[in-house]
Amino acid sequence: MPYVNVSANVILVIVGIGLLIFIHELGHFLMAKKIGVRVLAFSLGFGPAILKKQWGETEYRLSLFPLGGYVKLAGEGPEEEKTGSSWEFSSKSAGQRASVLVAGVALNAVLAFIAFIVAFQIGVPFIAPEVGQVAPGWPAWDAGIQRGDKIVEIDGSKDLDFEDLFTIVALSNPSAGVTLKVERDNKTFDVNVTPKYDTEHGIQRIGIMPATSLEIDKIFAFENNYSPARDAGILVKDTIVAVNGKRISTEDEFREIEGISPGKEIVLTVLRDNKEMELKVTPFKPARWMFGLSCATAILDGVKNNSLASNAGFQKGDEIIEVNSIPVTGFTNIRNLVIDAEEKTCIFTVKRNDTVTLVSVPLDDEKTKEEFLSGLTPFYGLKVDSLVKGFPAEKIGLKPGDKIISLDEKELKDWNALLQMVMMSQGKPMVIEWVRGDERFVSTIEAQKDEKNAIGSIGVKFREKTVIKQYGLLGSCVVGTKKAIVNVQRLYLTIKGFFSQRLSTKNVGGFILIAQASYESAKVGFGKLVYFLGILSLQLALLNILPVPVLDGGHLLFLAIERIKGSPVSQRTLSIAQYIGFGLIITLVIYATRNDIMRLLTL
């Protein structure tokens, strides 16, 4: 019964998240008891008490809302009248009070460690360290890494998943790079890759995406909520095993057939509940908005390792000035001159570090020419390289060599910014500004849909390939410790990204997002849920220790000040700090919840 499974998962999520906060408060409770502080109340949950029982000086409560708990210590609140009794929290030394504050954080860290060990004994699915897409011009592409390669080791670290790869690369020394042990065609080889700083996301990357399976992960719609996959009856978790009767095993095989079939009905064989069934679907032809121009420069942004280009001596950063003594304006021009060359050997005039040299490359047939060009990727700037006939850019008078300055009075910094604004325009009139030599031009331009070159799509995203990690007790301890370190590092990268403004604050999530993520983990399996709760417990510990008033870390900061100055911080200062801290936390909660609601509205 699906509803029973949903109810069970919801209960697991509520109990799990409630347990994390409860354990935190239990740490405060146990340490307070140990140092002789009276605990007036200990509640499992928040809100009105459903059940309560007085036991000694403590009232134990079961409250209405089960997500968490709290403890009330004698002499803790600033508004309370202090008697100076030895059992009051305020009467204890700074060190003793600090131990109570740290205990909650410590118990969360212990819980996280235990959760990781338990999870890995149950089994946790992770994204497999197999390469899917390789971004042209990025370090992995330059190094010759290919789709389908399996990364079995990175800088000596084995038993990897994609999460490990991401974190190790992001934290690596950019001058030394990372050493990957790659498996391809049952052979293993080492390759050193120097990560590139991704200015958009504020982290180091090498430019790879994980490999995918043929299991449907998401179904999406196009214009006017049209979704060929949904309308054909395709469901999430279906696995495509054949197209038009032909068995397939990779996403590439499916995308090739899908892409050349816009408007043509195709028959998919899908595996659902261990049974194969046939579904008919007609790929949609999603057109993209464009001005009809390219800004691919003659400067090389990447040269693939062990390619014809690299063997000929080309290097990243080279600028090709001429091909067979003919000056070039950009990479499209270079491609055309190479393809159309009648000579068996192409002579390239190359500028490198203010030095001009000639590079001779034997290119005696069309296949060799394409192979040579595939080893090069250009840097995309804002200088026009080529124009598409009949499109808006040509109509308003843009020419190769022109440099685009702004769009809708917003100064453009790179090609990606231009593309983003064009796609977001949805064909609405925009004001474009460009220069040609000393002349400046301004014109109105409207993006046009490119329907001729659109490729077919049914509107599905495939799930990444996964690997189940399951170990005995000792192995779970080792891997659990490793994953705890990895998640601390990832939290550091996230906080760093927000402070450097490289990571958008739109990514901040609140209780709704946590509940959603927890529920999705529960659907995957109990091991994944326990692992995710371990991550949350670790994050709760680390965030709580931050020196923000209201949080445990803020209280610890004031205790440290008290130790240094020899007397407690004034009540007025404490109150002001508490109000500021409370304001910051409430603002963050409201903003995060707003983001959560916006995500729900855009699903």
N, C-alpha and C positions, 0 to 999 in steps of 0.2 A: 504494500500500500504506500503510494508516494507521500500522502499526507502524514502518515506515521513517521516516515523518514525525515520530512521537513520539521515536524514537531520535535523529534529527537535531536536533530541538529541545532535547532533554536535553543533547546534546553541546555545542550552541551556548551554552546557559546555563552549563554548567560552564566552558567555555573563556572565556566573557565575564566571569564573576565572578572566575575565577582571574586573568585579565588585569588587572583593576582593582588587585588586591592586589600582583600581580607588578610592575606599573608603579610603584606606591608604593615598593616596596623597591628597584627599579631607580634611582629618584631618589636614595635614600640611597647606593647603591653608586657611582653616577657622581660624586656630589659628594665622597664620601670619597676616591675615587681622585684627584680633582682637587686636593684639599688635602694629599695625601700620606699618608693614613691607610691602613694595610694592611687589606685585606678578607680575613679568613681563610676565609670560606665564603660562597658565594652560591647559594641553592637555589631552584629552580623547583618549588614545591609544599612540603608539610609531611610529617613522618613519616620512616620509614626511607628511606635513599637507594637507589634502584633502579640508577642509574648515577652515577658520579662520576669527575671528571677533574681532576687537579692542573695548574694552568697559572700559573706564577709563584708568588706567595705565596697565591693564591686557589684553593680547591677548589670547582669548579662541580659542583652536584648536581642530579639529576632525582629528586625524591622521590615517594613513593607517592601522596599525596593532592594532586591538582593545583590545589586552591583556594587560590592565593596563592603566597607565597614568603617568604624572609627573608634578611638579611645578618648576618654576624657580624664585627664590627670588632675589631681588636686594641686592648686596653686599654679596652673599652667597659663590660664587666660590673663591678659593684661588688665581686664576689667574686674577680676576677682580680688576680694580683700585678702591680703596675705597675713597670716598669723605668725610666720617665722618658724612654724613647727618643722621638725626634721623630716616628716613624711610628705612635705610639699615639694613639688618639682622645682620651684624657684629657690628653695633652700639648699639644693644640692650644688656641688662644685660645678664649674664650667665643663670639666672633663666628664663628669657623670651625666650631666644633661646632654652633652654631645654624644655619649654612648647610646642614649635612648633614641636620639635622632638618627644616628647611623644604623641602628639595629633594623629599622624598617627597610632601608636600602640594602643592607647585607642579606636579609632574609629573601628579598626579591632576587638578588644575584644567585643565592643558593638554589632557589626554586627554578630559576632559568637553567642552571647547570643540570639539575635533576631532570627537568623537562626534556632537555636535549638528549640525555642518556636514555630516558624512557622512549622518546620518539624514535631514536635510531635502533632500539631493540624491536620496536613495532615495524619500522620501515617507513622512510620518508622519500617521496618523489622529488627529484630536482631536475632542472633543465640540463640535458646532456651536453658535454663539452665538444660538440660536433659543430663544425662551421657550416652556416647556411649562406647568407649573402656576405660578400666581401666588397666594401665600398672602394671604388676606383680612386687612386691617388692617396689612400690612407696607408699607414705603415704596413699592415698585414698584406695589402695588395702589392705594395712595393717589394715585400719580402718573398712574394710568390706563393702565399697561402691561398688555397683554392677551396671552393665549395665542396663539402664532403670530407674534408680533412678532419681528423680527430686529434684534439690536443690532449695528450696523455700526461704531460708534466709541464710545469711552468716554474722556473727558478728553483728547481728541486722539489717542489710541492707536487705530490701525486694524489690519486683518488679524487680527481677534480670534478666540479660541476661548473656551470656557466657563472654562477654567483661568485665562486672563488676566482675565476679568471677576471671578471669585472673588477673585483676589489684589489687583487694583486697588481693589475695593470694600472689602476687609478692611483695607487700608493707607491708605485715603483720609482726608482731614480731615473729621470729622463736622460741623463748623460750616459748611463750604463745600459739602459734598455732592459728588456726581459728576454730570457732564453726559453723558447718553446720546444718541447719534444713532440713532433707531429707524426701521426700515423697515416699513411696513404698507400693504398693497394698492398696492404700487409707488410709494408716496409716502414721503418721508423728513421727519422732524421731530425737533427737539431737546426734551429734557425733563430737568429737574434733579431728582435724587433724593437725599434725605438718608438715608444708611444708618442702620440701627437696630442697637444692640448686642444680640447674641444671648447672653443670660446662660447658656444651657444649653451652648453650644459655645465661648463666650469670644471671639467674633469679630464684626466688623461684617458685616451682611448686608442685602440689600434685599428678600429674600423671593421669589426666582424659582428654578424648577427647569428643567433643559434639556428641550427637546422630544424626543419619542421617535419612532422609526420603527415598523414593524410586524414587525420581525425579533425572534424570540424570543431573549432574553438568558439567562433563567433559568427553570427549572420548579421549583415548590415544592409541598409537600404540606400538607394540613390535619390534622385530628385523625385518630389511628390510621393515620398515614402514607398517607392517601387523597389521591390526586392525579389529578383528571379528565384533565388534559393528558397526563400521563405514561401513564396507562392507555389513552388514546385513540391513543397512538403518535406524539404530537407531539414533535419533537426541537428542541434548541437549534440556532439558525441557520435554522430554518424561518421563512418570511415569510408571514403571513396576508394574503391578497389579496381574499378574499370570505367573507361569512357568509350562509348560507342562500341562496346564489346571487347575493347583492347585493355588487357590488364596493365595497370600502372603501379609504380612503386615509389615515385618521388613527386614532390610538388611541381618541380620543373616540367615534368611530363604533362601534368594536368594543366598548368598555366599556358603551355604552348598550344594545346587544343582549345582551351577556353579563349585565348587571345585572338585566334584566327577565326572564331565562330560567332562574331557579333550578329545578332538577328537570326542565327541559324539554330534550330533545335538540336540538342545533343542528349544522349541517353547516358545517365550515370548509374552505375551499379554501386550501391552503398551497403555497408555491413551495419546492421542494427540489431542489437540483442542476439548476436551470433547467427543472424539470418541475413542472406543477401536479398536485396530487392532492387528493382529498376525504377528510376524516376526520370521524367523528361523535363528539361529545363532549357530556356533560351537565353544565352548570355546577353546582357545589356551592353550598349556602346556608350560608356561615359566619356563625354568630351571634356577637355580641359580648356580653361581660359588662358589665352596667350596674346602677346603683342606681335609675335612672329619675328623674333630676333634672337641671336645668340651672342654671348659675350665671352666665348672661349678664346683665351689669349694664346699667344705663341710661346708663353712661358710654361714649362713643364712642371706640373704639380706632383707628378709621380712617374717613376720608371720601374716597371716590373722586373724583379730580380731574375737573372738567367733567361731573359727574353732576348729577341733579336736586337731590340733597342739598347738594352743594357750591355750586351756583348759588343755592340758597335761603339760603346763609350759614352752614350747619353747618360746624363745625371739629372736628378731632381733639381729644379731651379734654373736649368739651362733655358736660354731664349733662342728660338730658331728665327734667324733673320731672313735667310734666303733658302730656297729649294731649287737646285740647278741654276743658280745665279738669278732667280726670279724673286724679288722682294715679297714678303708675306705680310698679311694684315692680322691673321689670327689662325686658330687651329683648323677651322673649316677650310680655309685657304690652303693650309699645309696638306690636309687630307686630299683635297682635290688635285693638287699638284703632284702628289705621290701616286695616286691612282691613275692619273692621266699621263704620267711620264712615259715616254717611249724609250728612254735610255734604260739599259740593263742595270746601271748603277746610279743611285741618287746621291748627289753631293749636297750636304746640308751646311750652311754657314751658321755657326752656333756662337752665341755670346755667353761667356761664363766668367763671372767675377771681373768684368771690364776687359776680358781678353777674348778676342775673336779667333775661332779655329774652324777648320773644315773637317767634317765627318763624312766618310764615304761608306755607303751601305749598299751591298748587292741586293737588288730587288727586281728579279727577272720575270716574275709572273704575278697574277692577281692574288693568289693565295698567300704568297710570301709578303706582298704589300699589306694585306689585311692583318697578317700575323704580326708584322712590324708595328703597325699602327695600334694594335690591341695592347701592345706593351707600353704605350704612352697615355697619359691622361693630362689634359691641360688645366691650368688655373683659370677659374672663371672670375672675371672682374666686371667692370662696368663700361668697358670700351667695346663698341659694337664690332662683332666679327663678321656676321652675315645676316641677311634678312630673308624672310619667307615671302615670296611673291604673292601679292594680293592681300596681305595681312596689314593691320593698322599701322605698324611701325614704318613700313615702306610707303604707305599712303600719305603719312604726314611729313615725309621727307627725310627721315633718318637714313644715314648712309654708313657703310663700314668705315671705321676709324673715329666715328663720333663717340663722345664720352657722356654717358647719362649722369646727370647731377642730382636731380630730385624728382619725387613723384608726390603730387598733391602737397607741394611745399615742404615735404619732409626729406631732409638730406639722406641720400642712400649711402650706406657704407660698404655693402657687398652685394653680390649676385643673389644670394639667398634672400636678402631683404626685399629685393626687387621682385623675385618670384612670389614671395609670400603676399605682397601687396596686390600683385596682379591676380592671383587666385582668389583672394578675399574680395576683390572688386565686383565679381559676378557680372562683369560687363558694364558697370556704371561708369560714366564719364570721369576721367582723371586728368590732371594737369601734369604734363611731363616737361622737364627742362633738360637741355643737353648743350654741349659745346662742341664746336668744330674749329680747331685752331684758336683764333682770338674772337670768334663769333659766338654769340649765345642765342639759343633758340628756345621758344616756349610754345607749346601747342596742347590742345585737348586731344585725348586719345581714349578709345573704348576697347577693352580687351574683346577678342573674338574667340568663339568656340572652335577648336580644331577637331572636327568630326571625321575628317578624312583619315587621320593617323591614329584615331582612338582604337583601343583594343578591347575585346570582349571581356566581360566580367559577370559572374553570377552573384557576387556579393558575399564571399565567405573568407574567413581567416582560419588558417590551420593552426593546430596546437603544436607547440614546440616538442621535439623529441625529449623524452624524460628517461632518467635512470633512477632505480629504487636503491636507496642506501639503507642497508640493514646489517647490523653487526651483533656480536655477542656483547657481554657486559664490558670486557676490557676495551674492545674496539669502539663501543658506544661512548665510553669515557674519553677516549682519545679524540674521536671525531666530534663529540659534544663540546670538548674544550676548544678545539679548532674553530668550530662554528660560532662559539661565544666570542672569540677574538675577531672573527670575520665580521660579525654583526656590530661589534663595538666600532670597528673601523668604518663600516658603512654609515653608522650614525654620525661619526665624525665628519665624513664626506658630505652628508646631508646638511648638517649644521653649518659647515664651511661654505657650502653652496648657497645657503640662504643669506649668510652674512656678506658674501662677496657679490650677492645679487645675480649670481649665475643661474641659480635655481629659482624658478618662479614661485611666488607665494601661493599661486593657485594650486600648487601640489600639496599644500598643508591640508591635512584631513583631521576630522574630529571623531566623536563617538560613533556617528553613522558609518563612516568609512571603516573604522576599526571593527564594527559589528559586521559590515559587509565582508571584509577580508576574512574575518574569523569564520563566518558562515561558509564562504567559498572553500576555506581550508577544511572545514568539517565535511563538506560534500566530497572532497578529494579522498578523505580517509582520516581515521582517528590519529594516526601517526603524524600527519601533516598538521592537524589541529593542535596537538600537543607541542609540536615544534614551533608553530606560530605563537602560541601562548608563551613559550619560552622566550621568543624574541621580544614580545610585549613586556614580559616581566623584566628582562634585561634593560629595555629602553626606559621602563618606569623607574628602575633603580638609577640609571645614569642621568635621566632628566631631573629626577627629584633631588639629585645632589648638586645641581646647578645653583650658583649663588644668587637666587632670585627670592626676594622677600615673599613669605607665605610658604614657599617650598622648604623642605628640610635643609637644603643647601644654604638658603638665606638665613635660617636660624643659626646654622653652624658658622656663617660669616660673622654674625653679631657676637657669638660666643668667642670667636677668635679675637675680635676687637676688644671684648671685655678682658680677655687674658692679657692683651698687650697694654691696654690703658689702666688695668688694675681695678676697674669698676664697671658695673653694667652700663650699657647704652641707655640714655635717658628714655623714659616712657613716651615722651612726645616724639622723639626720633623714631622709636619702634613703631608707634602708631602710624606715623606718616609713611614709613617704609612699607608697613603692612597694607595700607590703603593703596599705595602705588603698585605693590606686587599683586594685590588682589585685582586691581584694575587691569594690569597687564594680562593676567591669566584669563579673566572674564572676556577681555577683548579678543584674545587668541581663540578662546572657546567659541565665541560668537562668529568670528571670522572663519574658523575651521568648519563650523556647522553650516554656515552660509555656503562654503565651497562644496560640502557634502550634498546639500540640497540642490545646488546648481548641477552637480554631477548626475543626480537622480533625474532631473528634468531633461538632461541631454542624452539619456540612455536610449 
